[in-house]
Amino acid sequence: MIDLKRASTAWQSYDVVVRDLPLAVALALGSFVGALHDQGTRLGDVPTRPMDALAYAAVALECLPLAVRRRLPAVCLALVSLGFAIDQLRGYHTVAGVALPVAVLSAAAHTERHRRSVVVVASAAYAVLALVLGRDGSAEGVAGFVTFYLLLAIAWGIGAWLRQTRFAEAEHRRHAAESARVAERTRLAAELHDVVTHHVTAMVVQAEAARYLTAQPDRLDQSLTAVSDTGRQAISDLRHLLEVLDPDGPRSRTPTVGELQGLIEQTRQAGQPVEYVEEGRPSQAPGSAEVVAYRVVQEGLTNALKHAHGSRTVVRVQHEPDGVTVEVRTDGPSSPGASPGGSGRGLAGLRERVGLLGGELSAGRQVGGAFVVRARIPGTVQP
């Protein structure tokens, strides 16, 4: 059987002139079918004349330019109009006259420049044709000429509507593509913020601590090793993230809750005492909820390093059948100056991410001084 979808795709791959040529040829051949002779448009009621050499030229002028009706719409309309005028003035009345409304519709749909000029010139040419036919004794009458002109005007209106619809669809696709690009840039910005902020904050804290360990070579070596390990991890995460910018490269790796142990160990190496409690069974097929849960913990630990370095921090992750609940609690007062300050962008971005999944995120200082980041993220989790 013929694969219609594949055949349609193959046909659409041909040049537009090739795709428009069959209509032109079909109309031309139809004009010489005996049963269709004298069945064409009879504008002006001129007596029918037998086909002669000039009739062949008229048919060619009316039909063959339809092959370029989308490539050169104004030229097509001019040539078809000339052939139509010859057809009517000589009284051949071939079915090739059907080409005129087709050419008018195509000109309205595909002419990009000087559209008003095309309308004015075409209307003037029609008026001249009507006057010449009337001078030659046409019995058509004004009403007949006006009616035919209105039919051509309707064809122009349909073409103009098709053009407007095509432009509206193109504009819609452009806006959709732009929205997709903005969304992708926003997502990449959030990922870069999460990766860079956490790792750099950890490195700054580790480096600051190393300044006070010059008299303790063993601990200094451990601190500098932690800085080096954190830097390597940052480079690795950035490399994975930037791979998404390469359309031919592998997909960007996205972390999940299952990788939290490494993140917490890195934070401990930076001098932050962290306790980790995990309840329930995580999903075997991590989705968006797992990724966002990881980012919530990452942002909570980054804030702890920045603002309460050295204070006890408890990370609690609870897996449930309908989602994940994450809480990062840091005891102790804020200690500004311990590390680089924050802009608040991280928490704002997290609220947006959690909100897109239908969840909720809260962050603030509780009674007793502890700072708590808590998120409830809906999602499908393995029971």
N, C-alpha and C positions, 0 to 999 in steps of 0.2 A: 504493500500500500504506500501511497505517496504521503510523506510527512509534510502536512500543510504548513506547520509552524516553521520547519526548516526551509521549505520552498519560499515562504513569505519573507523570511530573513534574507535568503539569497537574492530574491527579487529586489528588495529594498537596498541591497548593496550596490546595485547598478546605478549608473549616472541618471539623473533626473530626465535628461533628454531621451535616453533609451527607454525609460519607463513611460514617457508620454508619446513615443512614436507609434505604438500599436493603435491608439485612438485615431491618430492622423491618417494612418494607412487604411484603417477600417472604413472611415468616412469617405476617403477617396475611392476605394474600390466599390463601396455601396452606391456611389453616384453613377456607376456604369452598369448596374444591374437593371435589366430591362423592366422588371416588375416595379422598380422604384422610380423609374423615369417619370418626370412631371409630377412627383409627389413632394417636391420641396417647397420652400417658402415662395409665395406669389405676392410680393410687395409691388403695388402699382397696377396689378391686374393686366400686365403686358402679355399679349398673346404668346403662347409657348412656341419656341423655335427648336428645330432638330439640333442635335449635337453636332458640332463641327470642331475644327482645330482650336478655335478660340475658347470653346467650352472646356477643352482639356486644360488649357492654361488657367481658366477661371477656377476649375476644381482644384488644381494644384495650389493656386494661391490661397484658396479657402482652407484647404485641409492640411497640407504639409507643414505650414508654420506652427500648427498646434504642438509639434514636437518640441518647440522652444517656448511654450506658453508660460512655463515657470522660470526658465532661464532668462528669456528676453520678452517679458509680457507685453510691453508697449510696441515693440517691433512686430510681434505676433498679431496684435490687434490691428495694426496698420495694414499688414499684408492681407489678413483675412478680410478686412473691410473693403480693400481694393477688389479682391476676388468676388466678394458678395455684390459689390456695385456692378461689376461686369455681368455677373450671373443674372441680376434683376433687369438691367438695362437691355440685355440681349434676349431675355425671356427664356433662359435655359431651365430655370426652376429646378435645379438638382437638389438632392438631399444634402449636399455639401453646405447648404445654407445654414444647417444646424451648427456649423462651426462658429458662426458669429456670436451667439449668446455664450458659447463656451469660452471664446476669446475674451469677451467682455467680462465674464466672471473671473477668469484667470488674471486679467489686467487689474481688476479691483483687489484681488487677493494677494498679488505678488509684486505690484509696482511699488517701489519704495520712495521714489523721488518724482516731483512734478505731477502729482496725482491730479490736481485741479486742471493743469494744462492738458492732460490726457482727456479729461472729461469735456473740456471746452472744445478741443480740436475734433474729438469724435462726434460731439453733438453738431458742430458746424458742418462736418462732412456728411452727416445724416441729413441735415437740412438741405444741403446742396443736392444730394441724391433725390430727395423728395421733390424739390423744385424741378429738376431735370425730368423726372418721371411725369410730373404734372404737365410740363411743357410738351412732352411727347404724347399727350392725350390720355394720361392715366385716368381710370374711372375709380380709383381707390377712394378719393376724398380725404379731407383733412382728418376726419375721425379715424380712418384706417391707419394713416401715417402716425397719428398721435398714439393710437393703441399699441402699435408695434414698438414705438419709442419707449412707452411705459414698460413694456415687457423687457426691453433691454435694460431699462433703469432698474427693474427688479433684479435682473441678473447681476448688475453692478452692486446693488445693495447686498445680495447674498454673498458675493465675493468679499465686500468690505467687512461683513459680519464674520466671515471665516478668517480674514486677516486679523481682526481684533481678537477673536478667540485664540488664534495661534499665538499672538503676542501676549495675551493674558496667561496662557499656559507656560510660555517661556519665562515670563516674569515670576510666575509662581515657582517654577523649578529653580530660578535664580535665587529667590528668597529662601527656598528650602535648602539649597546648597550652602548659602551664606550662613543660615542658622546652624546647619550641621558643622560648618567650619568654626563658628563661634563656640558652639558647644564642645567641640573637640579641643579648641584652644583653652577653654575654661577647665576642661578635665585635665589637660596636660599641666596647666598652671597649678591646679590643686595637687596633682601628683608630685610635681617638682617641689612645691612648698613642703609637702609632707616628708619627702625624702631628704631634701637638702637641710631643712630646718632641724630635723631630729639629729641627723649625723653631725652636722656642723656644731650644733649646741653641745652634743656629747664630746666632740673633740675640743671645743673651747674649755669646757669644764675640766676635762682631763689634763689639758695643757696648763690651766691655772693651778691645778693641784700639784702638777710636777714642779712648779716653781718653788714649792716649799719642801721638796723632798731631796734637795741636793746633798744633804748630809746623810741620806739613807739610800745608798746605791741600789739595793735590791728593790725597794718600793718604787724608786725612780724608774728603774728599768721596766717594772710592771706597768707603770703609768704610761710611759712612752710606747710600750708595746700595744697597750689598749688604744692609744691615739692612732697608731699605725693601722691596727686592725679595723678600727672604725672608718678610717680614710679609705681603706681598700673596699670595705662594704659599701661605702657611699659611691665610690667609682663604679662598682658592680651594679648597684641599683640604678644609677643614672644611665649606665650603658643599656640596661634592659629597658628602661623607660624610653630612651631616645630611639630605640629600634622601631618604635611605633611610627616614627616619622618616615621610615623607609617603606614604601608600599610593597617592595619586593622582599623585604626582610621578614623575619619571624615576628609573631605577635608579641606585644609587650607583656612581660610577666607581671601578674598582679598578686600581691601577697594575700594570705588568708590567715584566719585565726590559728590554724595549725602551726604557723611560723612564729607565734608570739614568744615562744621560749627563747629563741635566739635574740629577739628584740629586747626582752627583759634582761637577758644575760649581758647584753651590750650596755644597757643602762646601769646595771650593777657595777660593771667595770669603770663606769664614769663616776662612781662614788655615791650612787643613789641606792639606799637599801630598799629593795622591792620584794614584796610577797605576791605570789601568784596563786590564785584559787580558780580552778575550772570545774564547773558542774555540768552534768549532762553529757550527751554524746554528740560531737560535731557532725555535720553533714559529710557524707562520703563524696558528694559532688558539690564543692563549694560554689556559691553564687555571689551575687552582689552584696547580700547581707554579710557574708563572711569577710569580704574585702573591706567594707565600710567599718565593720567591727574592729578589724586590724588597725585601720586608720584612726579610729577613736582612741584606742589604747596608745598608739604612737604619739598622737597629739597630747594626750594626758601625761605621758612620761616626759615629753619634750617640755611641757609647761612646768612639770615638777623639777626638772633639771635647771630650768631658767630661774624660777622664782622661789623654790624651796629646796635648794641643793642640800643633800645630806639628811633631809627629813624622811621619815618612814612613809612609804607609799604602798598601797594595797591595790592590786589589779584583780578584779573579780569578773569572770566571764561565765554566763549561765546559758547553756543551750537548751532550747525548748522546742516542742514540735512546731510551733508557729513563729519561731524567730530566735533572736539572740539578744540578751541583755548584757550590757557592758558597764562596769563602774570602775573608775580610777580615783582613789581617795588618797590625798596627800596631807599628812598631818603637819602641824607647825605653821608658824607665821611666814608671810612672804618675806623674801630676803633680796630686795632689789640691789643690783650691782654685782651679784654673784656671777651673772652671765648676761648675754645680750638680751635686751628687752624685746617684747613681742608687739606686733601690730594689731593683734586680734583677728587677723585674716584667717588663721587656722581654724579657730572655733566657728567663725562665720561660715567658712567653706564646709565644715563638718555638718553644721545645721542644715545647709542646703542639700548635702548628699543624703543625710538621714531622712530629710523631709521628702525627697524624691522617691524614696522607698516606702513612704507612708508612716515613718517612725517619728520619734521625738527625741530631742537631745536637750539636756540642761547642764549648765556649768555655773558654779558659784561657790562662795564660801559659806560653810554651814556653821551652826552654833557650836562653839568650841574651837573654831579656827581652822578646821580642816577644809581643804578645797576639793570639791567633788565634781567630776565629769561623769554624767550618767546618760546612757543612750539605750533606747528600746528600738530594735530594728526588726521589723517583720520579715519573714522569709520562710522558705521550706527547709526544714532540718530533718535529718534522718532520725526516726524515733528510737 
